[in-house]
Amino acid sequence: MLYSEQTFLVAGLSRSGVSAAEYLLSRGASVYVYDDVDEGAVLTAKEELEQKGCVAVRKDNLSVRSEECDVLVLSPGIPVDHPLPLSFRRAGKRVVGEAELGALALKCPVVAVTGTNGKTTTVTMLEEMFRRAGKHCVACGNIGKPITSCAQELGEDGIAVAEISSFQLETLYSLRPHVAVVLNITEDHLNRHYNMENYVYLKSRILRNSAESEYAVLNYDDDLVRAFAEKTKAKPVWFSLKERVQGGYLLDGALCFGGEKIVSERELPFTERHNLANALAAICAAKLMGVSTEAIRTALLSFQGVAHRMQTVGKVKGITFVNDSKATNVDSTLQAVKSVKGETVLLLGGKDKGYDFEPLFEKIASSSVVHTVLYGENAFRILNAAVKKGFSSVTLCRSFEMAVRIAYLSAKEGQTILLSPASASFDSFKNYEERGEKFIWMFEQIKSEEGEKAVEAECGE
């Protein structure tokens, strides 16, 4: 792509959009920037980009400016069927994402990870494995840094460990990972992708450019993922919790790869089945990249988990608060519920993603969940599913803050309050991280209030 001879419109000024604009400027391109939000962090980013040489586009001038541009760089948060990308495609112009610009810029090997659940955990594990092995690597893509911001830093000798979402795959064409990992596929983002066929197809695109010299690390236990082996030229390497496959597997209480024991299951700081699967996937990818068993083992033994993913926040009056804000789909929430020992008060709700919540309540009915507190944009849809499945222990709230307080009032000593929303956060928050931080803040508030009550009671005596 000849950047200096083209004009780009960067639409959406989140972290990836800002990085894309800065990268294009560094390549000598003419860059327009647009976001329909004109306040807060977005406004600040827009002003800073203008100072660096970008031209900010007003909403009432967007169509005119679009005609002047050759390429649209689309934020992952903007659907590809939005009028803006549709207008570019009708005019025969290119629509790409920041990840595509990054893929074109990278000169080093790439390990790319996709799947419905577990991407961030697996990428975090891999990053630590590579670092323990003394390799220069950067976690990038949908986690950590945008790819365009770390391409120069990585050079030819680093390793890009890229988390790739289905949103990014919509506008990603040139990525060719040396190792592509597909963890699992369950229902997600159907409000964006319309149906499972489209969603599965998008996930398969991570393998579209793979050659015979590259590897596809695939989940043998997932029928949809297993079928990807027939659609790629890459050599399949499997991971499984159920079978002794050619790759990574669980055998006699140990995580193994290619006949070699890597680490005993009882030594690990995590025991959840889904995290064991993530670890096996990471082991496969690390081994294929030449990482020693000792480095892999050390990384897994010291793994502390991922923020906002089954994060124990603390206890108040014997009630444990667990932050699983990263659980934005039904399957992830079900995994979380299985992981909690003892009775659970479950917080559900947020931005609707088009799920059928009835299967969730089918499983919840026979789980340790004793009560659910619903909040957010889709609270009535979730309530309707609960009623249909005969789950009546439900409280409906307007706000997130009230939902956390109701959950605390409903919980008893020895129980767990689990925030695992099975929904996106965008109805009230910028992202799931902000939602998780709010939950932690609410915990601190409740803890402080209960501490004050305890002092008052003591003085009264």
C-alpha positions in Angstrom: 0.0 0.0 0.0 1.5 3.3 -1.1 0.6 5.5 1.8 2.1 8.8 0.7 0.0 8.8 -2.5 -3.4 8.1 -0.8 -5.8 9.8 1.5 -7.3 7.9 4.5 -10.4 8.4 6.6 -10.0 6.9 10.1 -13.5 6.3 11.5 -13.7 5.8 15.2 -11.1 7.2 17.6 -10.7 4.5 20.2 -7.2 3.2 21.0 -6.9 1.4 17.7 -8.2 4.3 15.6 -5.7 6.8 17.2 -2.9 4.3 16.6 -3.9 3.8 13.0 -4.0 7.6 12.4 -0.6 8.1 14.0 0.9 5.2 12.0 -0.5 6.6 8.7 0.9 10.0 9.4 4.3 8.5 10.1 4.1 6.9 6.6 3.4 10.2 4.9 -0.3 9.7 4.3 -3.0 12.4 4.3 -5.3 11.5 7.1 -8.8 12.6 8.0 -10.3 11.5 11.3 -13.9 11.1 12.4 -15.9 10.0 15.4 -19.6 10.8 16.1 -18.7 11.3 19.7 -17.4 14.8 20.4 -16.6 14.9 24.1 -14.3 13.4 26.7 -11.4 11.2 25.7 -12.5 11.2 22.1 -12.5 14.9 21.8 -9.0 15.0 23.4 -7.7 12.4 21.0 -9.2 14.3 18.1 -7.5 17.6 19.1 -4.2 15.9 19.7 -4.3 14.2 16.2 -5.1 17.6 14.6 -2.0 19.0 16.2 0.0 16.1 14.6 -1.4 16.8 11.1 -4.7 15.1 10.8 -7.8 16.8 9.6 -10.9 16.4 11.8 -14.2 15.8 9.9 -17.5 17.2 11.2 -20.6 15.0 10.9 -22.3 17.5 8.5 -19.3 17.3 6.2 -18.6 13.6 6.4 -20.1 12.6 3.0 -18.1 15.3 1.2 -14.8 14.4 2.9 -15.5 10.7 2.3 -15.5 11.3 -1.5 -12.0 12.8 -1.2 -10.6 9.7 0.6 -9.2 6.6 -1.1 -9.3 4.2 1.9 -11.5 3.9 5.0 -9.9 2.6 8.2 -12.8 1.3 10.2 -12.9 0.9 14.0 -13.8 -2.6 15.1 -16.8 -1.0 16.9 -18.4 0.1 13.7 -20.3 -2.6 11.8 -19.3 -3.3 8.2 -22.9 -2.8 7.1 -22.9 0.8 8.5 -23.7 3.4 5.9 -20.1 4.8 5.9 -18.3 1.6 4.9 -21.1 0.7 2.5 -20.6 4.0 0.7 -16.9 3.3 0.3 -17.5 -0.1 -1.0 -20.1 1.1 -3.5 -17.5 3.5 -4.8 -15.0 0.7 -5.2 -12.7 1.9 -2.4 -10.9 -0.2 0.2 -12.2 -0.7 3.7 -9.7 -2.0 6.2 -9.1 -2.1 9.9 -6.2 -1.0 12.1 -5.2 -4.7 12.4 -4.9 -4.9 8.6 -2.5 -1.9 8.6 -0.6 -3.6 11.4 -0.5 -6.9 9.6 1.0 -5.2 6.6 3.6 -3.5 8.8 4.8 -6.5 10.8 8.1 -8.1 9.8 8.3 -10.6 12.6 6.6 -14.0 13.2 3.0 -13.8 14.5 1.1 -16.1 16.9 -2.5 -15.2 16.5 -5.3 -16.3 18.8 -9.0 -16.2 18.2 -12.1 -17.9 19.6 -15.2 -17.0 21.5 -13.8 -17.3 25.0 -10.3 -17.5 26.5 -8.4 -15.3 24.0 -7.0 -12.9 26.5 -6.1 -15.6 29.0 -4.3 -17.6 26.3 -2.4 -14.6 24.9 -1.4 -13.6 28.4 -0.1 -17.1 29.1 1.8 -17.1 25.8 3.4 -13.7 26.4 4.7 -15.0 29.8 6.0 -18.2 28.2 8.0 -16.3 25.5 9.4 -13.9 28.1 10.5 -16.7 30.3 12.3 -18.1 27.3 14.1 -14.8 26.8 12.2 -13.9 23.6 11.1 -10.3 22.8 7.3 -10.4 22.4 4.4 -8.0 22.6 0.7 -8.9 23.3 -1.2 -6.9 20.8 -4.4 -6.6 18.7 -7.6 -6.9 20.8 -5.4 -6.9 24.0 -2.6 -4.6 25.0 -1.2 -2.5 22.2 -2.7 -1.9 18.7 -0.6 -3.8 16.2 0.4 -0.6 14.4 1.9 0.8 17.5 4.3 -2.1 18.1 5.4 -3.2 14.6 8.6 -1.0 14.6 9.4 -2.1 18.2 9.2 -5.8 17.3 11.3 -5.4 14.2 12.3 -8.7 12.5 13.4 -10.7 15.7 10.4 -10.2 18.0 7.2 -12.1 18.2 3.7 -10.5 17.9 1.2 -12.4 20.1 -2.0 -11.1 18.6 -5.5 -11.5 20.1 -7.9 -11.3 17.1 -11.6 -10.7 17.5 -14.4 -11.4 15.0 -14.9 -7.7 14.6 -11.2 -7.3 13.5 -11.5 -10.3 11.2 -14.2 -8.4 9.2 -11.6 -6.0 7.8 -8.4 -8.1 8.1 -7.1 -9.6 4.9 -3.3 -9.8 5.0 -2.5 -11.5 8.4 -0.4 -14.7 8.0 0.4 -16.1 11.4 3.1 -18.7 11.7 0.9 -20.2 14.4 -2.9 -19.6 14.4 -4.8 -20.7 17.5 -8.6 -21.2 17.4 -9.8 -21.9 21.0 -13.6 -22.5 20.6 -16.7 -21.3 18.9 -20.0 -20.7 20.7 -22.8 -18.2 20.1 -21.6 -14.6 20.3 -22.1 -11.2 18.6 -25.2 -12.4 16.7 -26.6 -8.9 16.8 -23.6 -7.9 14.7 -23.0 -11.0 12.6 -26.7 -12.0 12.1 -26.2 -15.8 12.4 -23.8 -18.5 13.4 -22.8 -19.3 9.9 -21.4 -15.8 9.4 -19.7 -15.9 12.8 -18.0 -19.3 12.2 -16.9 -18.1 8.7 -15.3 -15.0 10.2 -13.4 -17.1 12.8 -12.1 -19.3 10.0 -10.6 -16.3 8.2 -7.7 -16.3 10.6 -6.4 -19.3 8.6 -7.2 -17.9 5.1 -3.5 -17.0 4.3 -1.8 -20.0 6.0 0.6 -22.1 4.0 1.9 -25.6 4.4 4.9 -24.3 6.4 2.6 -22.8 9.1 0.5 -24.3 11.9 -3.1 -24.3 13.0 -3.6 -25.1 16.7 -7.2 -26.3 16.9 -9.5 -27.5 19.7 -10.2 -31.1 19.0 -13.1 -31.1 21.5 -15.0 -28.5 19.6 -16.7 -29.8 16.4 -16.9 -26.5 14.7 -13.2 -25.8 15.3 -12.1 -29.3 14.4 -13.7 -28.8 11.0 -11.3 -25.9 10.3 -8.5 -28.5 9.7 -10.2 -29.3 6.4 -10.2 -25.7 5.3 -6.6 -24.7 5.7 -3.2 -25.5 4.2 -1.6 -25.1 7.6 -0.5 -28.2 9.5 -3.1 -29.0 12.2 -1.9 -29.4 15.8 -4.6 -30.4 18.2 -5.3 -29.8 21.9 -7.9 -31.7 23.9 -9.1 -32.4 27.4 -10.7 -35.6 26.3 -8.4 -37.4 23.9 -4.7 -38.1 23.5 -4.2 -36.2 20.3 -1.2 -35.2 18.2 -0.4 -32.0 20.1 -1.4 -31.0 23.7 -3.6 -33.2 25.9 -4.5 -34.0 29.5 -3.3 -37.4 30.7 -3.2 -38.9 34.2 -3.5 -35.5 35.8 -0.8 -33.8 33.8 -0.7 -31.4 30.8 1.3 -33.0 28.1 2.6 -32.2 24.6 3.8 -34.8 22.1 4.4 -37.5 24.7 6.2 -35.2 27.1 4.7 -34.2 30.5 4.8 -30.4 30.9 3.2 -29.8 34.3 1.0 -31.6 36.8 -2.5 -30.4 37.0 -2.4 -30.2 40.8 0.6 -27.9 40.7 -1.2 -25.2 38.7 -2.7 -22.1 40.4 -5.9 -22.7 38.4 -8.2 -25.7 38.2 -11.0 -24.6 35.8 -11.5 -26.9 32.8 -11.7 -24.0 30.4 -8.3 -22.6 31.7 -6.7 -26.0 31.4 -7.8 -26.0 27.7 -6.4 -22.5 27.3 -3.1 -23.7 28.9 -2.9 -26.6 26.5 -3.5 -24.3 23.5 -0.7 -22.0 24.8 1.6 -25.0 25.3 1.1 -26.1 21.7 1.8 -22.6 20.3 4.8 -22.1 22.5 6.3 -25.5 21.7 5.8 -24.8 17.9 7.8 -21.5 18.4 10.7 -23.3 20.1 10.0 -22.5 23.8 11.5 -24.9 26.3 9.5 -27.1 28.6 11.0 -25.4 31.6 10.0 -21.9 30.4 6.5 -23.1 29.7 6.2 -24.8 33.1 7.5 -21.8 35.0 5.1 -19.4 33.2 2.1 -21.6 34.0 3.1 -22.1 37.7 3.2 -18.4 38.2 0.1 -17.5 36.2 -2.0 -15.0 38.1 -5.0 -14.9 35.8 -6.4 -11.9 33.8 -8.0 -8.8 35.3 -11.9 -8.9 35.2 -11.8 -12.7 34.5 -12.9 -14.7 37.6 -11.0 -12.1 39.7 -11.7 -12.5 43.5 -12.1 -8.9 44.7 -12.6 -9.7 48.4 -15.0 -10.5 51.2 -17.5 -8.5 53.2 -19.2 -10.3 56.1 -18.3 -13.7 54.7 -19.7 -12.9 51.2 -17.1 -13.2 48.4 -17.2 -10.8 45.5 -15.9 -12.1 42.2 -15.4 -9.9 39.1 -16.0 -11.7 35.8 -16.9 -8.6 33.8 -15.1 -10.1 30.8 -17.8 -12.7 30.5 -19.8 -11.1 27.7 -21.6 -14.1 26.3 -23.7 -17.0 27.6 -21.0 -19.7 27.3 -18.5 -17.7 29.3 -21.0 -17.1 32.1 -21.8 -20.8 32.3 -18.1 -21.5 32.6 -17.9 -19.0 35.4 -20.8 -20.4 37.3 -19.3 -23.9 37.1 -16.0 -22.5 38.5 -17.6 -21.0 41.7 -17.7 -23.3 44.7 -20.8 -23.0 46.8 -24.0 -21.0 46.4 -23.9 -18.0 44.1 -25.9 -14.7 43.6 -25.4 -13.9 39.9 -25.4 -10.5 38.3 -26.6 -10.5 34.7 -27.3 -7.9 32.0 -26.0 -5.0 29.9 -26.0 -4.3 26.2 -27.9 -6.8 24.2 -25.9 -9.0 21.8 -28.8 -11.0 20.4 -28.5 -14.1 22.6 -31.1 -16.7 23.5 -30.9 -16.7 27.3 -33.1 -19.7 27.8 -30.2 -22.2 27.6 -28.5 -20.2 30.3 -31.4 -20.6 32.7 -31.7 -24.3 31.8 -28.2 -24.8 33.1 -28.6 -22.3 36.0 -31.6 -24.2 37.3 -29.3 -27.1 38.2 -26.3 -25.1 39.3 -25.2 -23.4 42.5 -26.9 -20.2 41.5 -29.6 -19.3 44.2 -30.5 -15.9 42.9 -30.0 -13.7 39.9 -30.0 -9.9 39.8 -30.8 -8.4 36.4 -29.9 -4.9 35.2 -29.1 -3.0 32.0 -30.6 -2.6 28.5 -31.5 -6.3 28.1 -32.8 -7.0 31.6 -36.4 -7.7 30.4 -35.2 -10.0 27.7 -33.2 -12.0 30.3 -36.2 -11.9 32.7 -38.4 -13.3 29.9 -36.0 -16.2 29.4 -35.9 -16.9 33.2 -39.8 -17.0 33.4 -40.0 -19.3 30.4 -37.6 -21.8 32.1 -39.3 -21.5 35.5 -36.5 -19.8 37.3 -38.2 -17.4 39.7 -35.5 -16.3 42.1 -34.9 -13.1 40.2 -34.7 -9.4 41.0 -34.9 -6.7 38.3 -33.0 -3.4 38.8 -32.6 -0.3 36.8 -28.9 0.6 37.3 -25.7 -1.4 37.7 -25.0 0.2 41.1 -28.4 -0.7 42.5 -27.9 -4.3 41.1 -24.7 -4.7 43.1 -26.3 -3.5 46.2 -29.3 -5.7 45.8 -27.0 -8.7 45.2 -25.2 -7.9 48.5 -28.5 -7.6 50.4 -29.7 -10.9 48.9 -26.5 -12.8 49.6 -25.8 -14.7 52.8 -22.6 -15.5 54.6 -20.6 -18.1 52.7 -22.2 -17.3 49.4 -20.5 -15.6 46.4 -21.7 -12.5 44.4 -20.6 -13.2 40.8 -20.5 -10.5 38.2 -20.6 -12.5 35.0 -23.0 -10.5 32.8 -23.3 -12.6 29.6 -23.7 -9.2 27.9 -21.7 -6.4 26.5 -21.1 -3.3 28.6 -21.8 -0.5 26.1 -25.2 0.4 27.4 -23.6 2.1 30.5 -19.8 1.7 30.2 -17.0 2.3 27.7 -15.9 -1.3 27.9 -16.0 -4.4 30.2 -12.9 -3.1 32.0 -14.8 0.0 33.2 -17.7 -2.2 34.3 -15.3 -4.4 36.2 -13.7 -1.4 37.9 -17.1 -0.1 38.9 -17.9 -3.4 40.5 -14.6 -3.3 42.4 -15.4 0.3 43.5 -18.8 -0.8 44.7 -17.2 -3.6 46.7 -14.9 -1.0 48.4 -17.9 1.2 49.1 -19.9 -1.6 50.7 -16.9 -2.7 52.6 -16.3 0.8 53.9 -20.0 1.2 54.9 -20.1 -2.1 56.7 -16.8 -1.2 58.5 -18.4 2.1 59.7 -21.5 0.2 61.0 -19.2 -2.2 62.8 -17.5 0.6 64.6 -20.8 2.2 65.5 -22.1 -1.0 66.9 -18.9 -1.5 68.9 -19.2 2.0 70.4 -22.8 1.5 71.3 -21.9 -1.6 73.3 
